[in-house]
């Protein structure tokens, strides 16, 4: 025999009172992408070899928000850097967000007798995934990229662009309101 439970006199109001929906947590990330000159370290007084964690050619440094604002202001005032982009992204915890400042280059792809056109993004790009760990701690996975068309080369009778790309990937944990700097997307040009 099976047990059956019948609910009598249950109204929509009663059902809704039993239903509790947790609001989605969101992470707001304000980003400044700057291109700095070789004299940046001397002008601002940062010795990159003694701070942060060395990750290949990339350096990571955590700052509090006031120090980072001072640093960015110094960049512009001393003409040692140019702010390239300052996006402000909001993402639901556990989800991804991205931005691109640049464009797309058409690339002709020829296979047998078919000619297709695909597009390749270039410029300043950031992919991020953010997760709220608890009330005042977040984890973010960041993939910043700077790319540009370096030159055009001829391949199979078709001119195609060759890209110069600088990319990093890191996962960090920050407290609410913390700031950080990720450096190293350098160009020899």
GROMACS elastic network, one bead per residue, 0.5 to 0.9 nm:
[ bonds ]
;  ai    aj funct       b0    kb
    7    10     6  0.63749   500
    8    11     6  0.88511   500
   10    13     6  0.81288   500
   10    14     6  0.60974   500
   10    15     6  0.70600   500
   11    14     6  0.51328   500
   11    15     6  0.64325   500
   11    16     6  0.86888   500
   12    15     6  0.50661   500
   12    16     6  0.60856   500
   12    17     6  0.85425   500
   13    16     6  0.51431   500
   13    17     6  0.61918   500
   13    18     6  0.88292   500
   14    17     6  0.51350   500
   14    18     6  0.65439   500
   14    19     6  0.89126   500
   15    18     6  0.52511   500
   15    19     6  0.64588   500
   16    19     6  0.50292   500
   16    20     6  0.78216   500
   17    20     6  0.73212   500
   22    25     6  0.87973   500
   24    92     6  0.65436   500
   24    93     6  0.71759   500
   25    91     6  0.86717   500
   25    92     6  0.58870   500
   25    93     6  0.54748   500
   25   131     6  0.87351   500
   25   132     6  0.70969   500
   26    90     6  0.66505   500
   26    91     6  0.55315   500
   26    93     6  0.52790   500
   26    94     6  0.89637   500
   26   130     6  0.85793   500
   26   131     6  0.84832   500
   26   132     6  0.77412   500
   27    89     6  0.81890   500
   27    90     6  0.55638   500
   27    91     6  0.53461   500
   27    92     6  0.62477   500
   27    93     6  0.63943   500
   27   130     6  0.67444   500
   27   131     6  0.77261   500
   27   132     6  0.73904   500
   27   138     6  0.80979   500
   28    88     6  0.71376   500
   28    89     6  0.57449   500
   28    91     6  0.64894   500
   28    92     6  0.88500   500
   29    87     6  0.83192   500
   29    88     6  0.57245   500
   29    89     6  0.51886   500
   29    90     6  0.61713   500
   29    91     6  0.82108   500
   30    86     6  0.71041   500
   30    87     6  0.61865   500
   30    89     6  0.64143   500
   30    90     6  0.86557   500
   31    85     6  0.77971   500
   31    86     6  0.53087   500
   31    87     6  0.54955   500
   31    88     6  0.61170   500
   31    89     6  0.79804   500
   32    72     6  0.81628   500
   32    83     6  0.69089   500
   32    84     6  0.77028   500
   32    85     6  0.59593   500
   32    87     6  0.69850   500
   32    88     6  0.88678   500
   33    82     6  0.86063   500
   33    83     6  0.58887   500
   33    84     6  0.55024   500
   33    85     6  0.51572   500
   33    86     6  0.62514   500
   33    87     6  0.86037   500
   33   124     6  0.82305   500
   34    72     6  0.84214   500
   34    75     6  0.83878   500
   34    81     6  0.63102   500
   34    82     6  0.54891   500
   34    84     6  0.53763   500
   34    85     6  0.72084   500
   34    86     6  0.88293   500
   35    80     6  0.84912   500
   35    81     6  0.53246   500
   35    82     6  0.52743   500
   35    83     6  0.64154   500
   35    84     6  0.67632   500
   35   185     6  0.88846   500
   35   186     6  0.85012   500
   36    39     6  0.80121   500
   36    40     6  0.60421   500
   36    75     6  0.77266   500
   36    79     6  0.88387   500
   36    80     6  0.56866   500
   36    82     6  0.64861   500
   36    83     6  0.86198   500
   36   186     6  0.88530   500
   37    40     6  0.54416   500
   37    41     6  0.86593   500
   37    79     6  0.85522   500
   37    80     6  0.52254   500
   37    81     6  0.58920   500
   37    82     6  0.87821   500
   38    41     6  0.72757   500
   38    42     6  0.85082   500
   38    80     6  0.79128   500
   39    42     6  0.54518   500
   39    43     6  0.61198   500
   39    44     6  0.86266   500
   39    80     6  0.65665   500
   40    43     6  0.51756   500
   40    44     6  0.60095   500
   40    45     6  0.80050   500
   40    46     6  0.81681   500
   40    75     6  0.76397   500
   40    78     6  0.87889   500
   40    79     6  0.89576   500
   40    80     6  0.54108   500
   40    81     6  0.72510   500
   41    44     6  0.54285   500
   41    45     6  0.54452   500
   41    47     6  0.63263   500
   41    48     6  0.74761   500
   42    45     6  0.50656   500
   42    46     6  0.68611   500
   42    47     6  0.80541   500
   43    46     6  0.81616   500
   43    74     6  0.84739   500
   43    75     6  0.86296   500
   43    78     6  0.73950   500
   43    80     6  0.75331   500
   44    71     6  0.72201   500
   44    74     6  0.68674   500
   44    75     6  0.76450   500
   44    78     6  0.86355   500
   44    80     6  0.88980   500
   46    49     6  0.88225   500
   46    50     6  0.86658   500
   46    51     6  0.83436   500
   47    50     6  0.57360   500
   47    51     6  0.68707   500
   48    51     6  0.54036   500
   48    52     6  0.75060   500
   48    59     6  0.73167   500
   48    60     6  0.89981   500
   48    61     6  0.86470   500
   48   183     6  0.89452   500
   49    52     6  0.80955   500
   49    54     6  0.81403   500
   49    59     6  0.85262   500
   50    53     6  0.88988   500
   51    54     6  0.84055   500
   51    59     6  0.79726   500
   51    60     6  0.77505   500
   51    61     6  0.63176   500
   51    62     6  0.89969   500
   52    59     6  0.59985   500
   52    62     6  0.72665   500
   53    58     6  0.83873   500
   53    59     6  0.58678   500
   53    60     6  0.55682   500
   53    61     6  0.72479   500
   54    57     6  0.71125   500
   54    58     6  0.62467   500
   54    59     6  0.51246   500
   54    60     6  0.70905   500
   55    58     6  0.50643   500
   55    59     6  0.59968   500
   55    60     6  0.78171   500
   55   170     6  0.88310   500
   56    59     6  0.79773   500
   57   168     6  0.89941   500
   57   183     6  0.86050   500
   57   184     6  0.58928   500
   57   185     6  0.81677   500
   57   186     6  0.88751   500
   58   168     6  0.71635   500
   58   182     6  0.70442   500
   58   183     6  0.56346   500
   58   185     6  0.71482   500
   59   181     6  0.80365   500
   59   182     6  0.57518   500
   59   183     6  0.51531   500
   59   184     6  0.61378   500
   60   180     6  0.72507   500
   60   181     6  0.57686   500
   60   183     6  0.64155   500
   60   184     6  0.88522   500
   61   179     6  0.88578   500
   61   180     6  0.55741   500
   61   181     6  0.51102   500
   61   182     6  0.64896   500
   61   183     6  0.83570   500
   62    68     6  0.89261   500
   62   174     6  0.86081   500
   62   178     6  0.76532   500
   62   179     6  0.60301   500
   62   181     6  0.61923   500
   62   182     6  0.86834   500
   63    66     6  0.80223   500
   63    67     6  0.60311   500
   63    68     6  0.59416   500
   63   178     6  0.68476   500
   63   179     6  0.51890   500
   63   180     6  0.51810   500
   63   181     6  0.73553   500
   64    67     6  0.54858   500
   64    68     6  0.63569   500
   64    69     6  0.88045   500
   64   177     6  0.77233   500
   64   178     6  0.53430   500
   64   179     6  0.53396   500
   64   180     6  0.75349   500
   65    68     6  0.51604   500
   65    69     6  0.61838   500
   65    70     6  0.86825   500
   65   177     6  0.67938   500
   65   178     6  0.59256   500
   65   179     6  0.52261   500
   65   180     6  0.82653   500
   66    69     6  0.51472   500
   66    70     6  0.62716   500
   66    71     6  0.86461   500
   66   179     6  0.87753   500
   67    70     6  0.50868   500
   67    71     6  0.61523   500
   67    72     6  0.87288   500
   67   179     6  0.86730   500
   68    72     6  0.61870   500
   68    73     6  0.85499   500
   68   179     6  0.67786   500
   68   180     6  0.74926   500
   68   181     6  0.80540   500
   69    72     6  0.52069   500
   69    73     6  0.61520   500
   69    74     6  0.85714   500
   70    73     6  0.51337   500
   70    74     6  0.61376   500
   70    75     6  0.86784   500
   71    74     6  0.51095   500
   71    75     6  0.63347   500
   72    75     6  0.50269   500
   72    76     6  0.67571   500
   72    77     6  0.88578   500
   72    81     6  0.88403   500
   72    83     6  0.84047   500
   73    76     6  0.54698   500
   73    77     6  0.62278   500
   73    78     6  0.86548   500
   74    77     6  0.50741   500
   74    78     6  0.59113   500
   74    79     6  0.83387   500
   74    80     6  0.83666   500
   74    81     6  0.88269   500
   75    78     6  0.57141   500
   75    79     6  0.62907   500
   75    80     6  0.55927   500
   75    81     6  0.51103   500
   75    82     6  0.72214   500
   75    83     6  0.82206   500
   76    79     6  0.53636   500
   76    80     6  0.68671   500
   76    81     6  0.60351   500
   76    82     6  0.64888   500
   76    83     6  0.75506   500
   77    80     6  0.79751   500
   77    81     6  0.88058   500
   78    81     6  0.77608   500
   79    82     6  0.73798   500
   83    86     6  0.74682   500
   84   101     6  0.86127   500
   84   124     6  0.81742   500
   85   101     6  0.72562   500
   85   124     6  0.79292   500
   87    99     6  0.77202   500
   89    97     6  0.72002   500
   89    98     6  0.79327   500
   89    99     6  0.83166   500
   90    97     6  0.77441   500
   91    94     6  0.81775   500
   91    95     6  0.63464   500
   91    96     6  0.65794   500
   91    97     6  0.61564   500
   91   128     6  0.89388   500
   91   129     6  0.79139   500
   91   130     6  0.70217   500
   92    95     6  0.54773   500
   92    96     6  0.77849   500
   92    97     6  0.89018   500
   92   130     6  0.75669   500
   92   131     6  0.79503   500
   92   132     6  0.89467   500
   93    96     6  0.84133   500
   93   129     6  0.80683   500
   93   130     6  0.56444   500
   93   132     6  0.56031   500
   93   133     6  0.89259   500
   93   138     6  0.88545   500
   94   129     6  0.65680   500
   94   130     6  0.56540   500
   94   132     6  0.75113   500
   95   128     6  0.85864   500
   95   129     6  0.57397   500
   95   130     6  0.64545   500
   95   131     6  0.74985   500
   96   127     6  0.72191   500
   96   128     6  0.55941   500
   96   130     6  0.67630   500
   97   126     6  0.82794   500
   97   127     6  0.59908   500
   97   128     6  0.54576   500
   97   129     6  0.64051   500
   97   130     6  0.85034   500
   98   125     6  0.72897   500
   98   126     6  0.53999   500
   98   128     6  0.61436   500
   98   129     6  0.87410   500
   99   124     6  0.81036   500
   99   125     6  0.56817   500
   99   126     6  0.55583   500
   99   127     6  0.68773   500
  100   103     6  0.75551   500
  100   121     6  0.81704   500
  100   122     6  0.80448   500
  100   123     6  0.68409   500
  100   124     6  0.56645   500
  100   126     6  0.67494   500
  100   127     6  0.89767   500
  101   122     6  0.80979   500
  101   123     6  0.56740   500
  101   124     6  0.50952   500
  101   125     6  0.64285   500
  102   121     6  0.74385   500
  102   122     6  0.56429   500
  102   124     6  0.62228   500
  102   125     6  0.80811   500
  102   147     6  0.89953   500
  102   148     6  0.88493   500
  103   120     6  0.83327   500
  103   121     6  0.57204   500
  103   122     6  0.56112   500
  103   123     6  0.65503   500
  104   119     6  0.57034   500
  104   120     6  0.52427   500
  104   122     6  0.59380   500
  104   123     6  0.86351   500
  105   118     6  0.83234   500
  105   119     6  0.54032   500
  105   120     6  0.53279   500
  105   121     6  0.64697   500
  105   122     6  0.73714   500
  105   149     6  0.85522   500
  105   161     6  0.81020   500
  106   117     6  0.62603   500
  106   118     6  0.57733   500
  106   120     6  0.66162   500
  106   160     6  0.88795   500
  106   161     6  0.89032   500
  107   116     6  0.82875   500
  107   117     6  0.54772   500
  107   118     6  0.52332   500
  107   119     6  0.57838   500
  107   120     6  0.71630   500
  107   159     6  0.85766   500
  107   160     6  0.62175   500
  107   161     6  0.73582   500
  108   115     6  0.67878   500
  108   116     6  0.58431   500
  108   118     6  0.65320   500
  108   119     6  0.86902   500
  108   158     6  0.73897   500
  108   159     6  0.80827   500
  108   160     6  0.71358   500
  109   114     6  0.83056   500
  109   115     6  0.57681   500
  109   116     6  0.51101   500
  109   117     6  0.58729   500
  109   118     6  0.71718   500
  109   158     6  0.83673   500
  109   160     6  0.88532   500
  110   113     6  0.70999   500
  110   114     6  0.57733   500
  110   116     6  0.62452   500
  110   117     6  0.85488   500
  110   156     6  0.84266   500
  110   158     6  0.83232   500
  111   114     6  0.52839   500
  111   115     6  0.64136   500
  111   116     6  0.80828   500
  112   115     6  0.81771   500
  121   125     6  0.86901   500
  121   147     6  0.83338   500
  121   148     6  0.89683   500
  122   125     6  0.77548   500
  122   145     6  0.89007   500
  122   146     6  0.73759   500
  122   147     6  0.51441   500
  122   148     6  0.55130   500
  122   149     6  0.74755   500
  122   163     6  0.81947   500
  122   165     6  0.85969   500
  123   145     6  0.78240   500
  123   146     6  0.55273   500
  123   147     6  0.50053   500
  123   148     6  0.58576   500
  124   144     6  0.76238   500
  124   145     6  0.58853   500
  124   147     6  0.66544   500
  124   148     6  0.88558   500
  125   143     6  0.81371   500
  125   144     6  0.58107   500
  125   145     6  0.50696   500
  125   146     6  0.63322   500
  125   147     6  0.83013   500
  126   142     6  0.70373   500
  126   143     6  0.56158   500
  126   145     6  0.61888   500
  126   146     6  0.88033   500
  127   141     6  0.80870   500
  127   142     6  0.59226   500
  127   143     6  0.51195   500
  127   144     6  0.64826   500
  127   145     6  0.85981   500
  128   140     6  0.66611   500
  128   141     6  0.54071   500
  128   143     6  0.63243   500
  128   144     6  0.83800   500
  129   139     6  0.82082   500
  129   140     6  0.55242   500
  129   141     6  0.51436   500
  129   142     6  0.68163   500
  130   138     6  0.68509   500
  130   139     6  0.57285   500
  130   141     6  0.65327   500
  130   142     6  0.87248   500
  131   137     6  0.88052   500
  131   138     6  0.55934   500
  131   139     6  0.52331   500
  131   140     6  0.64051   500
  131   141     6  0.89015   500
  132   135     6  0.72566   500
  132   136     6  0.79383   500
  132   137     6  0.62604   500
  132   139     6  0.65133   500
  132   140     6  0.88336   500
  133   136     6  0.77847   500
  133   137     6  0.55121   500
  133   138     6  0.52420   500
  133   139     6  0.67549   500
  133   173     6  0.89804   500
  134   137     6  0.54536   500
  134   138     6  0.71625   500
  135   138     6  0.84151   500
  135   176     6  0.81885   500
  136   174     6  0.84073   500
  136   175     6  0.54840   500
  136   177     6  0.86312   500
  137   173     6  0.68934   500
  137   174     6  0.57279   500
  137   176     6  0.58565   500
  138   172     6  0.82928   500
  138   173     6  0.55692   500
  138   174     6  0.54947   500
  138   175     6  0.63630   500
  138   176     6  0.72654   500
  139   171     6  0.69879   500
  139   172     6  0.56234   500
  139   174     6  0.65107   500
  139   175     6  0.89809   500
  140   170     6  0.82162   500
  140   171     6  0.55425   500
  140   172     6  0.54300   500
  140   173     6  0.63886   500
  140   174     6  0.80940   500
  141   169     6  0.73703   500
  141   170     6  0.57709   500
  141   172     6  0.65276   500
  141   173     6  0.89790   500
  142   168     6  0.79255   500
  142   169     6  0.56927   500
  142   170     6  0.54635   500
  142   171     6  0.62394   500
  142   172     6  0.81519   500
  143   167     6  0.69293   500
  143   168     6  0.56129   500
  143   170     6  0.67321   500
  143   171     6  0.89385   500
  144   166     6  0.83565   500
  144   167     6  0.57606   500
  144   168     6  0.57107   500
  144   169     6  0.68703   500
  144   185     6  0.85185   500
  145   165     6  0.69976   500
  145   166     6  0.56000   500
  145   168     6  0.66618   500
  145   169     6  0.89778   500
  145   185     6  0.76490   500
  146   164     6  0.82828   500
  146   165     6  0.58184   500
  146   166     6  0.52497   500
  146   167     6  0.64888   500
  146   185     6  0.71195   500
  147   150     6  0.87666   500
  147   163     6  0.65162   500
  147   164     6  0.54899   500
  147   166     6  0.62404   500
  147   167     6  0.83467   500
  148   162     6  0.85546   500
  148   163     6  0.55360   500
  148   164     6  0.55301   500
  148   165     6  0.67177   500
  149   152     6  0.77098   500
  149   161     6  0.61179   500
  149   162     6  0.58537   500
  149   164     6  0.63093   500
  149   165     6  0.88092   500
  150   161     6  0.73612   500
  150   162     6  0.56846   500
  150   163     6  0.51751   500
  150   164     6  0.55686   500
  151   160     6  0.85825   500
  151   161     6  0.59144   500
  151   162     6  0.54498   500
  151   163     6  0.72251   500
  151   164     6  0.88284   500
  152   159     6  0.61260   500
  152   160     6  0.54385   500
  152   162     6  0.56979   500
  152   163     6  0.87655   500
  153   158     6  0.81513   500
  153   159     6  0.54532   500
  153   160     6  0.54894   500
  153   161     6  0.62366   500
  153   162     6  0.67057   500
  154   157     6  0.59522   500
  154   158     6  0.53551   500
  154   160     6  0.61628   500
  154   161     6  0.86864   500
  155   158     6  0.53014   500
  155   159     6  0.62576   500
  155   160     6  0.68688   500
  156   159     6  0.83469   500
  164   187     6  0.89163   500
  165   185     6  0.89147   500
  166   184     6  0.86900   500
  166   185     6  0.54475   500
  166   186     6  0.72245   500
  166   187     6  0.79608   500
  167   185     6  0.65849   500
  168   182     6  0.88517   500
  168   184     6  0.82745   500
  168   185     6  0.74263   500
  174   177     6  0.80216   500
  174   178     6  0.58998   500
  174   179     6  0.76667   500
  174   180     6  0.85392   500
  175   178     6  0.53807   500
  175   179     6  0.86637   500
  182   185     6  0.86699   500
  183   186     6  0.81124   500
  184   187     6  0.89501   500
  186   189     6  0.89018   500
